[in-house]
Amino acid sequence: MGPMESMKVVVVGTGYVGLTTGVTLAYLGHRVIGVDKDPEKLKRLRAGKSPIHEAGVQELLASLGERLAFTGRLSEAVGQADVILIAVGTPSKQNGEADTRYVEAAAREVAEGLLPGRAYCLVIKSTVPIGANRRVAHVMERILTERGVKAEVRIASNPEFLREGMALYDSFYPDRIVVGALDAEAVETVRRLYRPILEQTFEPPAFLPRPGGYGPPPLITTDPTSAEMIKYAANAFLALKISFINEIAGLCEKVGADVTEVARGIGLDSRIGARFLKAGLGWGGSCFPKDTAALIAVGQEYSYELPIVEAARTVNSRQRQRAVEKLQVALKGVRGRTIGILGLAFKPGTDDVRESPALDVIRLLLERGAHVRAHDPVALANARAALADMHGVSGEEWEVEFLEDPYQLADGADALVLATEWGEYRNLNLERLARLMRTPVFVDGRNLFAPEAVRRAGFTYLGVGR
Ligand code: UGA
């Protein structure tokens, strides 16, 4: 294999996926232009500041120099590109369907900027409903014909499997790379793009050493429709794995078993696997909720029900309700009680609160007349925005107190609910917390603590499934 070939890459969209991918590709030696419509974001990015809270992104951004630039003008940027990656959002529509309007708008703008006589590879990274590849191809072709421009566009579907908070790690050390394309050239281009990752020939960033035992990831080449399905099926499976253990957790509580032991016991069966078996308040974030809904919506288009995926969603929302029910039992009702929520992000390592279990629990508590206080190490501002202008059905004002100190949260409170398993919560002085509270009740919504330790500190401990 010769030295790495530097390619000219345009990444459309600088959200989690687009920014991480852009930063990664530039680090590998490609020349990357990130495109975004949001002038505020562009300003930050150009100043070397990451608009998202994602480990390592900030550090790499600042170190890439000219290899990574940003612009708001998509059509101008794409002319000289070899590869164009579409990584814009596909939010949920009312009926759960993924909305591809931004993907199509991006495709249209790309087509406006392509130059005659050149060949391009258009890579779709956004999570798109089945068949979206065909639609994008059609949109592009129509515009090129209208413009009378003969340019070659090869389309590939390249879904991403990045976890928020671990996005750079997952891009440098993926389990696999999937590319779905109808022609071999597109596959070759994507292979060239990721070659240093596929062969693991890059020098790892200082803060992201290559994990021991990690070998080069396989490249899965398939057709575009299967690639799109791989993405949805992967997320649906992970979501239902969590819902499965949560369902078992509820039964563990009834019969007196400990779900963390059960998860360990079944996870060691290599056919099952240990990961994504943590019982708790359930899954949130921008992917599992949206992608399971979108998969069900795809099924509906074909009058095909997906009862297993639906059940995973039902169990997931029940997890939030069950936590609130535990409080109702422990406190003999939550009306007028003061409940402190520890953690607002949908998981640790991110300031993202989209579909966060914590916010669902807060809403359920407010509906039942509780007074709510909340703490998070990084997501306070986002949570405040997400919960702003929220009010009860009869229009009454709902208010959440956002506090920067967990001990202030506990002061005079009736219960604490740990909703996000932030590492720093492990260092909380539990005795001090308990002493500050009116009634020391601790709902450990992520099974972060050893029950005994919390009880010894003076709390009534209520975990999930133990
Ligand atoms: C998820 C997938 O893990 C990625 O592979 C995928 O690329 C991404 O969606 C996407 O489609 O873009 P992400 O949403 O960032 O990534 O977060 P996860 O780490 O998967 O966690 C999702 C939710 O499940 C979190 O709320 C987390 O707290 C919860 N979870 C996870 C559990 O409740 N139990 C577990 O054992 C694991």
Boltz pocket constraint, residues with backbone or C-beta under 6 A from the ligand:
constraints:
  - pocket:
      binder: B
      contacts: [[A, 127], [A, 160], [A, 161], [A, 162], [A, 163], [A, 164], [A, 165], [A, 235], [A, 238], [A, 242], [A, 275], [A, 276], [A, 277], [A, 278], [A, 279], [A, 280], [A, 281], [A, 282], [A, 283], [A, 284], [A, 285], [A, 286], [A, 287], [A, 288], [A, 291], [A, 346], [A, 347]]
      max_distance: 6.0
